[in-house]
Structures are given as C-alpha cells and as structure tokens.
Amino acid sequence: MAATGTLDRRRQLFPTLESGVYLLSHSLGPAPATLDDSMRAYLDEWRHHTTEDAWGAKWWELSRDVGDRIGRLIGAQPGSVQMQPSASVALYAVLSCFDFSRPGKNQVVTTALDFPSMGYIWEGQRRLGADVQVVASENDIVIPMDRLLEAITDRTVLVALSHVSYRSSSRIDVGAVVRRAHEVGAFVVLDAYQSVGILSMDVQRWNVDFLIGGSIKWLCGGPSCGYLYVRPDLIGQFQPRLTGWIAHADPFAFSHEGMKYDQSVRRFAQGTPSIPALYSFLPGLRIIEDVGLDAIERESRRRTRRIVAFAQEHGWRLHSPLEVEQRGGTVMIEVDDPERQVEALAKRGVFVDCRPGVGLRVSPHFFNTDEEVEQALETIGSVIP
C-alpha cells in the first residue's frame, strides 16, 4: 500500500492509539489528548461565573462559533449551521416546520439503509398524516438510484436519507436527488453523520436544503452535540414547532407574549445548549481542521481500496460497494458470528465492531498508519474461519 506524500498523523494527540489498532471512527472517534484542557476551560469558566459572566464572555456565542466551524467543513456559508442536542433532534426540528396533513403534498421519501433512529421518527410522523415511502435495497448494500428518483413525485414534500449508510457505507448521489426533489417542489434533508469528517462536502454546490449530523465518529468529538445546516435562503421561511427560548429573537427579554423567531439560523434552536458537549467537540474539530479534509479523504480512499483488494484476494464477502466513489470511509466484511470475531480481534489489539446482518465494520482514519492497516487485515484473516 504505497503512501502518497507525507501526512502528519498527529498520533500523539490520541492516547487511545497506544491500546492497539483503532478502526472504530465510524462509531466513536478516539478522545483527543487536548480534551482535558478543553473541559477544564469549561469548568474554570463555570467556577468563575461569580466574578465573570460565563454566558456573556464565552457561552452565548459558542454554538454559533462551533456551527461556523462545521459549516467550513461542509462548504456552507457562515451563519447557516445551528447546533442541536443530537442528529435525531435536528431532524425533528426540520420536520416540525412541515404540515403533513396537507392533502396531495404529504409524501416523505426515505430509504431502507438509513439509521434506525430516523425510521422511528418517521413512525411518529405517520400519525400526523405523513405518507412515508421507504425505498428498498435489493442487496442491503445500495439503494438503486433509478428507483429512488422514481419515488420522488409531485406528492413528495421531503426527501430524507443518509449520504453514507451506516449499514454498508454506500454513498448516495446527492446532486441527482436534490435536482429531482426540486423539480417537484420538495426539500431534501441529508443525514451526513457518516460522511462529515472523512469526505469532502459541498452543500452549496449540491444546493441541499437541510443537512444533519453529529460530533462523534469521524470528527472525534464527544456525544450530545448534533448540528443542522439550513440553506441560507430558506432560513426565514420556516417556523419550527420544536422550539424554545434560545430560538427567540430577543431571548433575554423573557417575553411571555408569544414566540418571535430570530431571523438567523438560531430560529432552529430549542432550549439551553449543552455547553459541556460543545467543549468536548472543540478539540476534535481543531484537529480535523488542521489536517484538512482533502488529505483525510485521500487517505481514506487509499486505505479502503487496500482493504477491499485484500478481502477479494482472500475470498472474503464484502457488504460494501467495491468502487471507492460509491463508498464512504468504512468497509463491511461479512463473517459468521461477528460478535465472537470482534471479541477475538480485540484480544489481539485490533478494534472494530459489527452490526446485525452486516458483519465487521472497519474504518481507518488519518491517524492510522499503513503498517497498522496491514496488521489489522492479517489479524482479521487469522480469526476468520
């Protein structure tokens, strides 16, 4: 596996890597060493709130600042990303803008390869009148684009789907979906949890309407930090029913005269933001920014190509697309009794995970060395019967 150029992998910033070959970034990125300093800063600001206004000095602007940093990673304009408690809440904030009881324009198109949490949310929307159409996958790996595009009709109001599937790492052609949705007057909500931080993104070129994601996984952040991108020209058009005092135009007026939505993307906020979660997100964000998404994606493509080639050489069944352009940063290897294989690999210092019907999920990130990837593949080969 020939390396292309020299990349500072910043391995000293991830103490977890001392424990073995960490290939779990699709699930939970390793904690940066600088996390301690970031959380200590949060605690210090809280402790000194008696003499300095923590809200006024740092906390009030923190959601906007972190949102703008995410915006730069996805190719968004400043002021178009609002932080959320989770990706599920971010999706629900979008859904709360729509009336699914409207006859003739109440169809939602989604896919069978999306994360289950999204499906649970759609069950609730059915009770509000949504006609939810789930586009199936014939092989549980990819969604046929022709079938997906055909499902988007004049009755469609929303298309909500994963950019990269957690089940197979298959990637959707976002541009084609957005073009078709806009032809029929529908909006697109893109779940990019499995792509931001490992793939180059360009929401403006795609012209996508909404994008949701979160802090853990490829961005190496802590939990309870989701985010929502809203296309700038759409921000003022919506009034989310899922709301709270932070979304008010003048939240510190504490008005009881009803909601007056802020004119910025903050109108998609709810209650008090999770300040410690934001601080746990910052160290990983800084590292990803420093390394650069272009370099990260190049490494990911090179490594996943190697994993696919190795698997084919050894006759392993893959549960991911073979072509790198159709794949995210993870490769799924089908094995019998995957839970036992995960345990056996962990004892040998190779850390992966599995999902029902999918097999092993293997995710090299920029901090992994080529030698580690080769070691992991050889070790996987030693435990597969």
ABEGO torsion letter per residue (X at the ends): XBBBEBBBAGAAABAAAAAEBBAAAAABBBBBAAAAAAAAAAAAAAAAAAABBAAAAAAAAAAAAAAAAAAAAAGBBBGABBBBABAAAAAAAAAAABBAABBGBABBBBBAABBAAAAAAAAAAAAAGBBBBBBBBAAGABBBAAAAAAABBAABABBBBBABBAAAGBBBBAAAAAAAAAAAGBBBBBBAAAABGABBBBAAAAGBABBBBBABEAAGBBBGBBBBBBBAAAAAABBBABBBAAABABAAAGBAAEBBBBABAAAABBBBBBAAAAAAAAAAAAAAAAAEAAAAAAAAAAAAAAAAAAAAAAGBBBABBABAAABBABBBBBBBGAAAAAAAAAAAGBBBBBBBGAEBBBBBBAABBAAAAAAAAAAAAAABX
